[in-house]
Amino acid sequence: MGLKGFGSKLYAGIVHRKIKRWSTSPLQTQDVVFRNLISKARNTWFGIDHGFELIENYEQFKTLVPVRDYEGLKPYVDLITEKGEKDVLWPGLPKYFAKTSGTTSGSKYIPITKESTKYHFKSASEAFFNYAHLTGDASFFDGKLIFLSGSPEMTTTGPAKILTGRLSGIVNHFIPSIFKGNQVPSWETNCIEDWETKVDAIVKETIGLDMRLISGIPPWMQMYFDKVQEKTGKNITDVFPKLSVIGYGGVNFEPYKAQLTASLGKVVEGVETYPASEGFIAYQDIPDSMKVCKEDEGMLLLLNNGIFYEFIPVDEFYQENPTRISIKDVKIGVNYAIILNTNAGLWGYNIGDTVAFTSTNPYRIKVTGRLKQYISAFGEHVIVSEVEGALMEACKNNHVQVTEFTVAPKVVPDEGEGLPYHEWFIEFEKEPQNMDQFRKDLDASLQSRNSYYLDLIQGNILQTCVVRNMQKNAFIEYMKSMGKLGGQHKVPRIANDRKIADELLEYINN
């Protein structure tokens, strides 16, 4: 082990002990975060408007601060972006804006403050230091580390000229100088905007290097692996024999696991993370090889990261007065909408993700989907975790590998098709030997996961699903046509309309 690896191993022990300290006193940790947030934001525009000077506990907070999404918070953000006002959501001005795609408001400008900035990189690095401590292997810090991310170039926003860019690009600015020499790709390559051109440049730059760690969103990691294999004709671990860990997040890893493992050529340990522009929420604290029970699954909820968490049961979310709770009252296995209050000035903020707890000692979560990603065209309310689970089971039973997929309802079937159905668009890496059997297994698995869907099938309201076998690179071509190839862009797993489905029809494999 080299000098960096040895030093990292010593530091990893310190990191692990700190994690243990706060994770074993979760309620106290969150109470400290809550009181600090309220105290520091008391004299902001938002704090004055919502009576922060009256708040002494969480119950009072709930009565004064409503849950809202970006559109609800936008009038406050506009005061910063359009007028350069200070002390709006948090004391002073944001240090950065993370620019993301919006729904009804166009681009979203998510504030990142001086206080919140450090947690975005610190949390990612903690995940790998903790992994190094638990496995006893920090040697990957001696080699090259590749982060597939957005461009680090930034623009400025508003009269205050606040630096603005993609979150992954912003975080690139905070990699410690001791590891700068290990990081690839180069700054010049990372600044390439066109994703295909960028991946080609990364491949050219990285082949032949001593790569030890690769991190990125799974579909774009797979795209990089495919291009390396095209260039070399070898498995990834033959090209990079000392590669020992991969980092991933942004989407559920399981649907990609089989193909990524096949590309790697062997099982490589992974570290799952849950970063968001709004804050770094969780990371995997137990390596897969060390898990012994179902409570070990999921990611450790980061309770000391300047975020006070709230949760609303998904099945109550759209009710007039839904249940709104802190970690103290959550239950294992329930789907919750996750609500954030942060030291970046987000209050009662619905980020749109849904999570379920796998453990409450310590608090671990898994991401189950998105509030706006579901199919309920017929009252079935099928969610992301159900379609992913159904697909993984069908793939396992039929020895199939999938590159990418999405699902949408077909409410008005074409002439001669019969009853309405769910339409699955699947790009296979390894196709089923018997496509109809795969389709039947897939539908049966979804029926077993969603009783409403089962009732609709048995009641002859719906017919069993239809599977569309997509062309190779169909989803890459689709994302490219939409100007959303690469970076943090992801194909939605499911939709309650056919905006994506109808665009994908031209990519079906005939």
C-alpha positions in Angstrom: 0.0 0.0 0.0 1.3 3.4 -0.9 1.6 6.6 1.2 -1.8 7.9 0.2 -3.4 4.6 0.9 -1.7 4.3 4.3 -2.7 7.8 5.3 -6.3 7.2 4.0 -6.6 4.0 6.1 -5.6 5.9 9.3 -8.1 8.7 8.5 -10.8 6.2 7.6 -10.8 4.9 11.2 -11.5 8.5 12.4 -14.3 8.9 10.0 -15.9 5.6 11.0 -15.8 6.5 14.7 -17.5 9.8 14.0 -20.2 8.0 12.0 -20.8 5.7 15.0 -21.1 8.5 17.4 -23.9 10.4 15.7 -25.7 7.4 14.3 -26.1 5.9 17.8 -27.8 9.0 19.1 -30.1 9.8 16.1 -32.9 11.8 17.9 -30.4 14.0 19.7 -28.5 14.6 16.5 -31.6 15.7 14.6 -32.7 17.9 17.5 -29.4 19.7 17.4 -29.7 20.2 13.6 -33.3 21.4 13.9 -32.5 24.0 16.6 -29.4 25.3 14.7 -31.5 25.7 11.5 -34.3 27.6 13.2 -31.9 29.8 15.1 -29.7 30.8 12.2 -32.7 31.5 9.8 -34.8 33.4 12.4 -34.1 36.8 10.8 -34.3 35.8 7.2 -37.2 36.9 5.0 -38.5 33.3 5.1 -38.0 33.1 8.9 -39.9 36.3 9.6 -42.7 35.4 7.2 -43.2 32.0 9.0 -42.8 33.1 12.6 -39.5 31.4 13.3 -39.1 33.5 16.5 -42.1 31.5 17.9 -40.8 28.0 17.1 -39.5 26.0 20.0 -40.2 22.5 18.8 -41.1 20.4 15.8 -44.9 20.5 16.4 -44.9 24.3 16.3 -42.7 24.2 13.2 -45.3 22.0 11.4 -48.1 24.5 12.1 -46.1 27.4 10.7 -44.2 26.0 7.8 -46.2 24.2 5.0 -44.8 21.5 2.7 -44.0 22.9 -0.7 -42.0 22.0 -3.8 -39.8 24.2 -6.0 -42.8 26.1 -7.5 -43.9 27.0 -3.9 -40.5 28.2 -2.9 -39.8 30.0 -6.2 -41.0 33.5 -5.1 -38.2 33.5 -2.5 -35.6 32.2 -5.0 -36.7 34.9 -7.4 -35.8 37.6 -4.9 -32.2 36.3 -5.0 -32.0 35.5 -8.8 -33.8 38.6 -10.0 -33.1 41.3 -7.4 -30.0 40.0 -5.6 -31.6 40.3 -2.2 -29.7 38.9 0.8 -31.0 37.0 3.9 -33.9 35.6 2.0 -33.9 31.8 2.8 -30.6 31.7 4.7 -28.3 34.4 6.1 -26.4 36.2 3.3 -26.4 35.0 -0.3 -26.1 31.5 -1.6 -22.5 30.6 -2.6 -23.8 28.6 -5.7 -26.9 27.7 -7.5 -27.2 24.1 -8.7 -29.2 24.4 -11.9 -31.5 21.5 -12.7 -34.4 20.8 -15.0 -37.8 21.9 -13.7 -41.3 20.8 -14.5 -43.7 23.7 -14.6 -41.1 26.4 -13.8 -38.4 25.7 -16.4 -34.9 25.6 -14.9 -34.7 25.2 -11.2 -32.0 27.1 -9.2 -31.3 25.2 -6.0 -29.3 27.3 -3.5 -26.1 26.0 -2.1 -24.7 28.0 0.8 -21.3 28.3 2.4 -22.6 26.0 5.2 -24.1 23.4 2.9 -21.3 23.3 0.4 -18.9 21.3 2.5 -21.4 18.4 3.0 -21.7 17.7 -0.7 -18.1 16.5 -1.1 -17.5 15.5 2.6 -20.4 13.0 2.5 -19.2 11.3 -0.7 -15.7 11.0 0.6 -16.9 9.7 3.9 -18.7 6.9 2.2 -15.5 5.7 0.6 -13.4 6.2 3.8 -15.9 4.2 5.8 -15.8 1.5 3.2 -12.0 1.5 3.4 -12.1 1.1 7.2 -14.6 -1.7 7.2 -12.9 -3.7 4.4 -9.4 -2.9 5.6 -8.5 -1.9 2.0 -7.6 1.7 1.3 -5.2 0.9 -1.6 -7.6 2.3 -4.1 -6.6 5.8 -2.9 -3.1 5.1 -4.4 -4.4 4.7 -7.9 -6.5 6.7 -10.4 -10.1 7.6 -9.4 -12.6 8.4 -12.2 -15.8 10.4 -11.6 -18.2 10.5 -14.5 -19.8 13.9 -13.9 -21.2 17.0 -15.4 -19.0 19.9 -16.6 -17.3 21.9 -13.8 -17.6 25.1 -15.8 -20.0 27.6 -14.3 -21.9 30.8 -15.3 -23.3 33.5 -13.0 -26.9 34.2 -12.2 -28.6 37.5 -11.3 -27.3 40.9 -10.1 -25.4 39.2 -7.3 -23.5 37.1 -9.9 -23.9 33.8 -8.1 -21.9 31.0 -9.6 -24.2 28.5 -11.2 -23.7 25.0 -12.7 -24.5 21.3 -12.3 -24.1 19.9 -8.9 -21.6 17.2 -10.0 -19.6 20.0 -11.7 -19.7 22.2 -8.6 -18.5 19.3 -6.4 -15.5 18.9 -8.7 -14.1 22.2 -7.3 -13.9 20.7 -3.8 -11.7 17.6 -4.4 -8.7 18.0 -2.0 -5.4 18.8 -3.7 -3.9 15.6 -2.3 -6.2 13.6 -4.6 -6.2 16.0 -7.6 -3.4 14.0 -9.1 -5.4 10.8 -8.8 -8.6 12.2 -10.4 -9.5 11.6 -14.0 -10.7 12.7 -16.5 -8.7 15.9 -16.9 -10.3 19.3 -16.5 -10.4 19.9 -20.3 -12.1 16.6 -20.9 -14.6 17.1 -18.1 -15.6 20.4 -19.6 -16.8 18.8 -22.9 -20.5 19.3 -23.1 -21.5 16.7 -25.7 -21.8 13.5 -23.7 -20.8 11.0 -26.5 -17.7 13.1 -27.4 -16.9 13.4 -23.7 -17.1 9.6 -23.1 -14.9 8.9 -26.1 -12.4 11.4 -24.7 -12.5 9.8 -21.3 -11.9 6.3 -22.8 -8.9 7.6 -24.7 -7.6 9.3 -21.6 -8.1 6.5 -19.2 -7.1 3.3 -21.0 -3.7 2.2 -19.7 -4.0 4.0 -16.4 -4.0 2.3 -13.0 -7.7 2.8 -12.4 -8.8 1.7 -8.9 -12.2 3.4 -8.4 -15.0 4.3 -10.9 -18.0 6.4 -9.9 -21.1 7.6 -11.7 -24.7 7.1 -12.6 -25.1 3.4 -13.6 -26.4 3.9 -17.2 -23.6 6.3 -18.0 -21.0 4.0 -16.3 -22.3 1.2 -18.5 -21.9 3.5 -21.6 -18.3 4.1 -20.6 -17.7 0.4 -20.0 -19.2 -0.4 -23.4 -16.8 2.0 -25.2 -13.8 0.6 -23.3 -14.7 -2.9 -24.3 -15.3 -1.8 -27.9 -11.8 -0.2 -27.9 -9.9 -3.1 -26.2 -12.0 -6.2 -26.7 -11.5 -7.0 -23.0 -13.5 -7.0 -19.8 -13.1 -3.9 -17.6 -11.2 -5.7 -14.9 -8.8 -7.0 -17.5 -8.2 -3.4 -18.7 -8.0 -2.1 -15.1 -6.8 -5.1 -13.0 -6.6 -3.2 -9.8 -10.1 -1.8 -10.0 -11.6 -2.7 -6.6 -14.6 -0.5 -6.0 -17.3 1.3 -7.9 -19.5 4.2 -6.6 -23.0 4.7 -7.9 -26.2 6.6 -7.2 -29.0 8.6 -8.9 -31.0 5.5 -9.8 -31.7 2.0 -8.4 -28.6 0.0 -9.1 -30.2 -3.5 -9.2 -31.7 -3.4 -12.7 -28.2 -2.5 -14.0 -26.2 -4.9 -11.8 -26.1 -7.9 -14.0 -24.9 -6.1 -17.1 -22.4 -4.0 -15.2 -21.0 -7.1 -13.6 -20.8 -8.9 -16.9 -18.9 -5.9 -18.3 -16.6 -5.8 -15.3 -15.8 -9.6 -15.7 -16.2 -10.2 -12.0 -18.0 -8.9 -9.0 -16.5 -5.6 -7.8 -17.7 -4.1 -4.5 -19.9 -1.1 -4.8 -20.7 1.9 -2.6 -24.2 3.4 -3.2 -24.8 7.1 -2.5 -27.8 9.3 -2.5 -26.7 12.8 -3.5 -29.2 15.5 -4.6 -28.8 19.2 -5.4 -30.8 19.9 -2.3 -28.4 18.0 0.0 -26.4 14.8 0.4 -29.0 12.5 2.0 -27.5 9.0 2.5 -24.8 6.5 1.6 -24.2 2.8 2.0 -22.5 2.2 5.3 -22.1 -1.6 5.1 -20.3 -3.3 2.1 -22.4 -5.9 0.3 -20.0 -8.6 1.2 -20.5 -7.8 4.9 -24.3 -7.7 5.1 -25.8 -10.4 7.2 -29.5 -9.5 7.6 -32.2 -7.4 5.9 -31.6 -4.5 8.3 -28.2 -4.1 6.8 -29.7 -3.3 3.4 -30.2 0.3 2.3 -28.2 3.5 3.0 -27.4 5.3 6.2 -29.6 8.4 6.5 -27.2 11.3 7.2 -28.7 12.9 10.3 -25.8 15.3 11.0 -25.5 16.9 7.5 -27.3 20.2 8.1 -30.6 18.6 7.1 -33.7 18.1 9.3 -35.8 15.4 7.8 -39.6 14.9 7.7 -41.6 12.1 6.2 -45.2 11.8 4.8 -46.7 8.4 4.0 -47.1 8.3 0.2 -50.7 7.1 0.3 -51.6 10.2 2.3 -49.5 12.7 0.4 -52.2 14.3 -1.6 -54.7 14.4 1.2 -55.7 17.8 2.8 -54.0 17.0 6.1 -51.5 14.2 5.7 -49.5 12.7 8.5 -46.2 14.6 8.8 -43.5 13.1 11.1 -39.9 13.2 12.0 -37.5 10.2 12.2 -38.8 9.4 15.7 -42.1 8.1 14.3 -41.2 6.3 11.1 -41.8 2.6 10.5 -39.9 0.1 8.5 -41.3 -0.8 5.1 -43.6 2.1 4.7 -43.3 4.3 1.6 -42.7 7.9 2.5 -42.2 11.2 0.7 -39.0 12.6 2.0 -39.2 16.3 3.1 -36.1 18.4 3.7 -35.2 21.5 5.8 -31.6 22.5 5.1 -28.8 24.9 5.9 -29.1 25.9 2.2 -32.5 27.5 3.1 -34.9 24.9 1.9 -37.9 24.6 4.2 -40.6 21.9 4.2 -39.2 21.1 0.8 -40.5 18.1 -1.1 -37.8 16.9 -3.5 -40.2 14.4 -5.1 -38.4 11.2 -4.0 -40.0 8.4 -2.1 -38.1 6.2 0.4 -38.7 3.3 2.8 -36.8 2.5 5.9 -34.9 -0.8 6.1 -33.7 -0.2 9.7 -34.3 2.3 12.5 -31.2 1.2 14.5 -29.4 2.9 12.8 -31.7 4.7 10.4 -31.2 3.3 6.9 -33.3 3.9 3.8 -33.8 2.8 0.3 -35.1 5.0 -2.5 -38.4 3.5 -3.8 -39.2 6.0 -6.6 -40.6 9.4 -7.4 -44.0 10.8 -6.3 -44.7 11.8 -9.9 -43.5 8.5 -11.4 -46.3 6.0 -11.2 -49.0 4.4 -13.4 -52.6 4.7 -12.2 -54.4 5.1 -15.5 -56.9 2.5 -14.2 -56.5 3.0 -10.4 -53.7 0.5 -10.0 -51.1 3.0 -8.7 -48.1 1.0 -9.7 -44.8 2.5 -8.4 -41.2 2.4 -9.5 -40.0 -0.2 -6.9 -42.8 -2.6 -8.0 -41.8 -2.5 -11.7 -38.1 -2.8 -10.9 -38.7 -5.7 -8.6 -40.9 -7.4 -11.2 -38.4 -7.0 -13.9 -35.5 -8.2 -11.8 -37.4 -11.4 -10.9 -38.4 -12.1 -14.5 -34.8 -11.5 -15.6 -33.5 -13.9 -13.0 -36.0 -16.6 -13.9 -35.3 -16.3 -17.6 -31.5 -15.7 -17.5 -32.0 -12.3 -19.1 -30.0 -9.0 -18.9 -31.5 -5.6 -19.4 -29.8 -2.4 -20.5 -32.6 0.0 -19.9 -36.4 0.1 -19.7 -39.5 2.2 -19.1 -43.3 1.4 -18.7 -46.4 3.4 -19.7 -50.1 2.6 -20.0 -51.9 2.0 -23.3 -55.4 3.3 -22.4 -56.7 3.2 -26.0 -55.3 0.1 -27.7 -54.9 0.0 -31.4 -57.5 -1.7 -33.5 -57.5 -5.4 -32.9 -55.4 -5.3 -29.7 -58.3 -5.9 -27.3 -58.2 -4.6 -23.7 -55.9 -1.8 -22.5 -52.5 -2.8 -21.1 -49.2 -1.8 -19.6 -46.6 -1.4 -22.3 -43.0 -2.2 -21.4 -40.2 -0.8 -23.6 -37.1 -2.9 -22.8 -33.6 -2.8 -24.3 -32.1 -6.2 -23.7 -28.4 -6.9 -23.4 -29.2 -10.6 -23.3 -32.7 -11.5 -24.8 -35.0 -14.1 -23.4 -35.0 -17.4 -25.3 -38.8 -17.4 -25.0 -40.1 -13.9 -25.1 -43.7 -14.8 -24.4 -42.7 -16.8 -21.3 -40.6 -13.8 -20.1 -43.6 -11.5 -20.7 -45.9 -13.8 -18.6 -43.4 -14.1 -15.8 -43.0 -10.3 -15.8 -46.7 -9.7 -15.6 -47.2 -12.4 -12.9 -44.4 -10.8 -10.8 -46.1 -7.4 -11.0 -49.4 -8.9 -10.1 -47.9 -10.4 -7.0 -46.5 -7.0 -6.0 -49.6 -4.9 -6.6 -53.0 -6.2 -5.6 -54.9 -3.5 -7.5 -53.1 -4.5 -10.8 -54.0 -8.1 -10.0 -57.7 -7.2 -9.6 -57.7 -5.3 -12.9 -56.2 -8.3 -14.7 -58.6 -10.8 -13.0 -61.5 -8.5 -13.6 -60.8 -8.3 -17.4 -60.3 -4.5 -17.1 -56.7 -4.9 -18.3 -54.9 -7.6 -20.4 -51.5 -8.8 -19.4 -48.6 -6.6 -20.3 -47.0 -6.1 -23.8 -43.2 -6.1 -24.1 -41.5 -4.1 -26.8 -38.1 -5.3 -27.7 -36.0 -2.2 -28.3 -33.1 -1.6 -30.7 -29.6 -1.5 -29.3 -28.8 2.0 -27.9 -32.5 2.9 -28.3 -32.6 4.8 -25.0 -29.3 6.5 -25.7 -30.6 7.7 -29.0 -33.9 8.8 -27.5 -32.1 10.8 -24.7 -29.8 12.3 -27.4 -32.8 13.4 -29.4 -34.2 15.1 -26.3 -30.9 16.9 -25.6 -30.6 14.9 -22.3 -27.8 12.5 -22.9 -25.3 12.3 -20.0 -24.8 14.3 -16.9 -27.5 13.7 -14.3 -30.3 12.9 -16.8 -32.0 9.6 -16.3 -34.8 7.8 -18.2 -38.0 7.7 -16.1 -38.8 4.2 -15.1 -42.6 4.7 -15.4 -45.0 7.4 -16.5 -48.8 7.8 -16.3 -48.9 9.3 -19.8 -47.4 8.4 -23.1 -45.1 11.3 -23.8 -42.0 9.1 -23.6 -43.7 5.9 -24.9 -44.9 7.5 -28.1 -41.4 8.9 -28.8 -39.9 5.4 -28.2 -42.1 3.7 -30.8 -39.7 4.4 -33.6 -36.9 2.6 -31.7 -38.7 -0.8 -31.5 -36.7 -3.7 -32.8 -38.6 -5.2 -35.8 
